[in-house]
Amino acid sequence: MNEHMNLTNKRILVTGGAVRIGREIATRLSKEGADVVIHYRSHSDEAEELAEILRTSGGRADTVSGDLSTESGCESVLEQAFDHGPLYGLVNNAAVFNRTSLADSDRQAFIQEFGPNLFGPLALMRGMASQNLEGVIINLLDRRIAAHDAGAAPYHLSKIALAEATRLAAIEFGPRLRVNGVAPGAILPPPGREHERDYLQKHGGRAPLNHRCTPADIADAVLYLLTAPAVTGQIIFVDGGQHLLGNGV
């Protein structure tokens, strides 16, 4: 890793960093020398536990809390994150997912998912840009942005909007900030069903590659984008090629 790609002592905020994919990302970045800021909304015990684990391993980690579905919550998260210094990186990982069809989606259903999935990341990106410093933003998207999932309409549209916002931000916030996205496929069973060992085999869908993607694969992609000085406005699909198959996979 050359000088431009070294994450040592660079502060990186990972939203939803206490559990699941966010936890893997935060852990990996800490191993690369980054000072990790772990955001949580309700998983306070898990966030503090992870921060302690990272500190015990020789890393530096802080925790911040806030509801990213509200403007005041986003402002609070930014204030807490900036309290210990400027941020070099922002990983917008936190999101909510509900399987709701378009016909069954009222205005509130869209507000419920657009809040944390789109408006929250937008507010945090604006906060990063307000520092007027060099840095990197990575938005976690979904392989569905290349297909049409009518059974999860609010979520699907929120991620499509965030994908386009990623490209717009890459243009507007450059050259100081690089902005990219990672679009995972089926990585983990939904919360509450982690004990079902064959869940992904049954429900994960088909893919060209015979490789079941893991949280570590997502962390690898995030690390690459954080340390690739010539890359901005890009979206990397980490889904075994599933997005190439379109709908119904």
RODO-2510 file (C-alpha; in nm, 4 decimals, decimal comma):
residues 249
     n   res          X          Y          Z
     1     m     0,0000     0,0000     0,0000
     2     n     0,1605     0,3296    -0,1061
     3     e     0,1606     0,6527     0,0927
     4     h    -0,1617     0,7763    -0,0635
     5     m    -0,3394     0,4528     0,0264
     6     n    -0,2374     0,4240     0,3910
     7     l    -0,5314     0,4339     0,6340
     8     t    -0,3178     0,4558     0,9472
     9     n    -0,4667     0,7058     1,1935
    10     k    -0,7350     0,8132     0,9461
    11     r    -1,0751     0,8501     1,1141
    12     i    -1,3541     0,6643     0,9374
    13     l    -1,7195     0,6670     1,0409
    14     v    -1,9089     0,3431     0,9756
    15     t    -2,2837     0,3786     1,0195
    16     g    -2,4553     0,0708     1,1540
    17     g    -2,1063    -0,0458     1,2450
    18     a    -2,1973    -0,2478     1,5528
    19     v    -2,3520    -0,5517     1,3884
    20     r    -2,3622    -0,7666     1,0759
    21     i    -2,1809    -0,6302     0,7672
    22     g    -2,1021    -0,2995     0,9372
    23     r    -1,9196    -0,4809     1,2161
    24     e    -1,7061    -0,6690     0,9629
    25     i    -1,6209    -0,3438     0,7839
    26     a    -1,5299    -0,1639     1,1072
    27     t    -1,3130    -0,4551     1,2209
    28     r    -1,1307    -0,4749     0,8887
    29     l    -1,0614    -0,1019     0,8753
    30     s    -0,9269    -0,1100     1,2298
    31     k    -0,6875    -0,3894     1,1302
    32     e    -0,5648    -0,1619     0,8500
    33     g    -0,4774     0,1055     1,1065
    34     a    -0,7816     0,3313     1,0754
    35     d    -0,9374     0,5041     1,3756
    36     v    -1,2902     0,3694     1,3541
    37     v    -1,6003     0,5593     1,4613
    38     i    -1,8778     0,3057     1,5161
    39     h    -2,2279     0,4436     1,4751
    40     y    -2,5295     0,2705     1,6235
    41     r    -2,8963     0,3478     1,6749
    42     s    -3,0142     0,0727     1,9088
    43     h    -2,7224    -0,1721     1,9404
    44     s    -2,5354     0,0151     2,2134
    45     d    -2,4023    -0,2969     2,3862
    46     e    -2,2686    -0,4411     2,0620
    47     a    -2,1081    -0,1082     1,9650
    48     e    -1,9305    -0,0654     2,2975
    49     e    -1,8227    -0,4303     2,2942
    50     l    -1,6721    -0,3946     1,9456
    51     a    -1,4974    -0,0687     2,0356
    52     e    -1,3394    -0,2384     2,3363
    53     i    -1,2296    -0,5360     2,1259
    54     l    -1,0650    -0,3061     1,8730
    55     r    -0,8898    -0,1057     2,1459
    56     t    -0,7668    -0,4243     2,3121
    57     s    -0,6224    -0,5277     1,9757
    58     g    -0,4241    -0,2040     1,9603
    59     g    -0,6643    -0,0003     1,7537
    60     r    -0,8503     0,3201     1,8257
    61     a    -1,2274     0,3254     1,8229
    62     d    -1,5078     0,5566     1,9324
    63     t    -1,8844     0,5104     1,9304
    64     v    -2,1548     0,7557     1,8287
    65     s    -2,5311     0,7151     1,8422
    66     g    -2,8230     0,8632     1,6565
    67     d    -3,1306     0,8022     1,4453
    68     l    -3,0344     0,8597     1,0822
    69     s    -3,3978     0,8824     0,9757
    70     t    -3,4217     1,2348     1,1188
    71     e    -3,2322     1,5541     1,0396
    72     s    -3,1590     1,6172     1,4077
    73     g    -3,0315     1,2612     1,4466
    74     c    -2,7903     1,3071     1,1583
    75     e    -2,6696     1,6386     1,2987
    76     s    -2,6087     1,4734     1,6347
    77     v    -2,4094     1,1895     1,4764
    78     l    -2,1913     1,4389     1,2886
    79     e    -2,1330     1,6499     1,5989
    80     q    -2,0280     1,3434     1,7968
    81     a    -1,8067     1,2173     1,5142
    82     f    -1,6334     1,5547     1,4664
    83     d    -1,5856     1,5943     1,8424
    84     h    -1,2592     1,3967     1,8343
    85     g    -1,1339     1,5339     1,5045
    86     p    -1,2131     1,5507     1,1324
    87     l    -1,3202     1,2480     0,9341
    88     y    -1,1248     1,1052     0,6442
    89     g    -1,3827     0,8437     0,5547
    90     l    -1,7558     0,7810     0,5725
    91     v    -1,9119     0,4390     0,5091
    92     n    -2,2899     0,4722     0,4816
    93     n    -2,3790     0,1161     0,5768
    94     a    -2,6872     0,1563     0,8003
    95     a    -3,0194     0,0806     0,6320
    96     v    -3,3621    -0,0658     0,6915
    97     f    -3,5321    -0,3246     0,4729
    98     n    -3,8974    -0,4152     0,4581
    99     r    -4,0571    -0,6372     0,1986
   100     t    -4,3504    -0,4208     0,0880
   101     s    -4,5013    -0,4235    -0,2595
   102     l    -4,5754    -0,1047    -0,4489
   103     a    -4,9495    -0,1643    -0,4159
   104     d    -4,9189    -0,1976    -0,0396
   105     s    -4,6805     0,0982     0,0051
   106     d    -4,8372     0,4177     0,1320
   107     r    -4,6583     0,7483     0,1846
   108     q    -4,5492     0,6458     0,5338
   109     a    -4,3893     0,3261     0,4045
   110     f    -4,1714     0,5312     0,1714
   111     i    -4,0827     0,7849     0,4406
   112     q    -3,9889     0,4993     0,6738
   113     e    -3,7252     0,3678     0,4342
   114     f    -3,6178     0,6813     0,2492
   115     g    -3,5285     0,8407     0,5856
   116     p    -3,2408     0,6138     0,6915
   117     n    -3,1616     0,4725     0,3445
   118     l    -3,1370     0,7973     0,1472
   119     f    -3,1901     1,1176     0,3461
   120     g    -2,9564     1,0054     0,6247
   121     p    -2,6655     0,9246     0,3923
   122     l    -2,7248     1,2504     0,2034
   123     a    -2,7019     1,4505     0,5266
   124     l    -2,3836     1,2721     0,6310
   125     m    -2,2290     1,3245     0,2864
   126     r    -2,3033     1,6967     0,3102
   127     g    -2,1405     1,6950     0,6533
   128     m    -1,8289     1,5317     0,5115
   129     a    -1,8132     1,7870     0,2323
   130     s    -1,8483     2,0749     0,4811
   131     q    -1,5067     1,9892     0,6291
   132     n    -1,3360     2,1007     0,3043
   133     l    -1,0814     1,8231     0,3507
   134     e    -0,9702     1,5339     0,1343
   135     g    -1,1474     1,2085     0,2026
   136     v    -1,3618     0,9212     0,0805
   137     i    -1,7317     0,8328     0,0989
   138     i    -1,8639     0,4844     0,0328
   139     n    -2,2351     0,4084     0,0116
   140     l    -2,3620     0,0549     0,0656
   141     l    -2,6225    -0,0150    -0,2002
   142     d    -2,7812    -0,3421    -0,3168
   143     r    -2,7559    -0,5624    -0,6249
   144     r    -3,1293    -0,4868    -0,6738
   145     i    -3,0376    -0,1495    -0,8245
   146     a    -2,9657    -0,3395    -1,1467
   147     a    -3,2995    -0,5244    -1,1428
   148     h    -3,6609    -0,4620    -1,0416
   149     d    -3,7841    -0,6001    -0,7113
   150     a    -4,1537    -0,5153    -0,7034
   151     g    -4,1876    -0,6916    -0,3705
   152     a    -3,9695    -0,4405    -0,1865
   153     a    -4,0615    -0,1154    -0,3616
   154     p    -3,9706     0,1505    -0,1000
   155     y    -3,6355    -0,0139    -0,0226
   156     h    -3,5595    -0,0719    -0,3897
   157     l    -3,6301     0,2883    -0,4865
   158     s    -3,4343     0,4260    -0,1901
   159     k    -3,1236     0,2341    -0,3000
   160     i    -3,1632     0,3351    -0,6643
   161     a    -3,1812     0,6977    -0,5510
   162     l    -2,8712     0,6539    -0,3330
   163     a    -2,6847     0,5013    -0,6279
   164     e    -2,7582     0,8087    -0,8379
   165     a    -2,6699     1,0348    -0,5439
   166     t    -2,3347     0,8542    -0,5274
   167     r    -2,2559     0,9564    -0,8848
   168     l    -2,3815     1,3123    -0,8366
   169     a    -2,1738     1,3525    -0,5199
   170     a    -1,8645     1,2220    -0,6988
   171     i    -1,9019     1,5072    -0,9462
   172     e    -1,9966     1,7813    -0,7012
   173     f    -1,7621     1,6955    -0,4150
   174     g    -1,4544     1,6206    -0,6243
   175     p    -1,1645     1,6673    -0,6213
   176     r    -1,1535     1,6747    -0,2409
   177     l    -1,3842     1,3777    -0,1913
   178     r    -1,4012     1,0524    -0,3793
   179     v    -1,7477     0,8935    -0,3664
   180     n    -1,8187     0,5316    -0,4587
   181     g    -2,0653     0,2544    -0,3870
   182     v    -2,0654    -0,1167    -0,3040
   183     a    -2,3714    -0,3198    -0,4066
   184     p    -2,3886    -0,6518    -0,2187
   185     g    -2,5984    -0,9500    -0,3120
   186     a    -2,7332    -1,1979    -0,0580
   187     i    -2,4771    -1,1924     0,2238
   188     l    -2,6534    -1,2758     0,5508
   189     p    -2,9951    -1,4097     0,6517
   190     p    -3,2314    -1,1370     0,7757
   191     p    -3,2188    -1,0492     1,1462
   192     g    -3,3800    -1,3181     1,3539
   193     r    -3,3114    -1,5934     1,1001
   194     e    -2,9345    -1,6177     1,1349
   195     h    -2,9724    -1,9638     1,2922
   196     e    -3,1147    -2,1053     0,9682
   197     r    -2,7951    -2,2432     0,8174
   198     d    -2,9500    -2,3154     0,4784
   199     y    -3,1411    -1,9856     0,4501
   200     l    -2,9183    -1,8333     0,1806
   201     q    -2,9026    -2,1588    -0,0110
   202     k    -3,2822    -2,1611    -0,0270
   203     h    -3,3483    -1,7905    -0,0707
   204     g    -3,0244    -1,6330    -0,1982
   205     g    -3,1017    -1,6842    -0,5650
   206     r    -2,8856    -1,7876    -0,8602
   207     a    -2,5524    -1,6318    -0,9575
   208     p    -2,2943    -1,6969    -1,2320
   209     l    -2,0220    -1,7661    -0,9763
   210     n    -2,0313    -2,0622    -0,7457
   211     h    -1,9291    -1,8426    -0,4530
   212     r    -2,1533    -1,7452    -0,1656
   213     c    -2,0503    -1,3910    -0,0771
   214     t    -1,9572    -1,3096     0,2822
   215     p    -1,9278    -0,9926     0,4928
   216     a    -1,5502    -1,0221     0,4437
   217     d    -1,6020    -0,9843     0,0670
   218     i    -1,7885    -0,6592     0,1280
   219     a    -1,5162    -0,5346     0,3619
   220     d    -1,2571    -0,6124     0,0926
   221     a    -1,4459    -0,3978    -0,1590
   222     v    -1,4842    -0,1123     0,0905
   223     l    -1,1126    -0,1256     0,1693
   224     y    -1,0252    -0,1165    -0,1990
   225     l    -1,2409     0,1886    -0,2648
   226     l    -1,1050     0,3682     0,0407
   227     t    -0,7521     0,3184    -0,0863
   228     a    -0,7912     0,3639    -0,4640
   229     p    -0,6892     0,7250    -0,5384
   230     a    -0,7980     0,7166    -0,9048
   231     v    -1,1489     0,5764    -0,8498
   232     t    -1,4628     0,7834    -0,7993
   233     g    -1,8247     0,7594    -0,9089
   234     q    -1,8024     0,3812    -0,9332
   235     i    -2,0326     0,1096    -0,8011
   236     i    -1,8835    -0,2336    -0,7378
   237     f    -2,1262    -0,5249    -0,7308
   238     v    -2,0188    -0,7905    -0,4819
   239     d    -2,2788    -1,0553    -0,5573
   240     g    -2,1136    -1,3322    -0,7559
   241     g    -2,2474    -1,1689    -1,0722
   242     q    -2,6100    -1,2017    -0,9653
   243     h    -2,6980    -0,8520    -1,0898
   244     l    -2,6264    -0,9694    -1,4456
   245     l    -2,9274    -1,2008    -1,4339
   246     g    -3,1836    -0,9251    -1,3783
   247     n    -3,5171    -0,9944    -1,2111
   248     g    -3,6414    -1,3035    -1,0359
   249     v    -3,3125    -1,4446    -0,9065
***
